Amino acid sequence: MASMLEYLKTILQKVSFDKSLFEKELRKAIQSLTPDEVKQLKAWCYEQFGKMYRAVLNRCFSRVRFA
C-alpha cells in the first residue's frame, strides 16, 4: 500500500497547475503528516516545484515547527 506521503505527492502534482489550489493542498498535507514526513515532503516540494512556487513553499513551510 502506498504511504500517505506518496499519496499527497500525487495530489500536489495533480493540482500544481493552479497556484491557490496547490497552496491549499500543501497546507492540508503538512497538517496530516508526521514531522519526519513533513521534512521529506519539504525536500521533495523544493525539488519539484521550487522554481515555480518558491514563494508558496516558503510561506507554507515557514510555519512548520519541527520537534
N, C-alpha and C positions, 0 to 999 in steps of 0.2 A: 504494500500500500504506500502511496506517495505521502510524504510528510506534509504537514500544514505549511511549512516554509515553501516547499516546491509548488504547492497549490497556489499560494499567494503570489509567487513569482509569475506563474502563468496568468493570473488575473491582471497583474501590473503590466505585463507585456500586452495583453489584450486591450487595456484601456489607455495605453501610452499615446494614442493619437489625440487624446483630449487632456489638456493640462489640468483643468479643475477636477475632472474625474480621476485622473491619476493621483492627484494630491489627496483626494477623499479616500481612495482605496489604500493609499500608502499609510495614511493615518490609522485606518481600521486595522491594517496589517500589523503595524507597530504595537497597537493595543492588544492584539491577540497572540503575540509570540512571547516566548521567554527571553530574558535579557541576552542569552547566548545566541538565540536565533535572530534577534534584532541586530546584533553585531554582524552576523553573516549576511543578513538582508541588506544592511547598510553598505557593506563592501560590494555586494552584487549590484545594488542600485547605482552606485557611483560608477561602476564599470560599465553597466548597460546604458544608463541614462544621464551620466554626468555632463555630457556636452549639451544635451537638450534641456534638461530640467535641473541644472545645478542649484538654482535659487530655491526651487521647491524642496529638493533634497536637504539643503542646508537648513531650511525652515523647519521641516518635519523632524529631522534627526537632532537638531539643536535642543529640542525639548526633551529628548530621551536622557534619562539619568540611569547610568549603569551601576548596578550594585557592586 
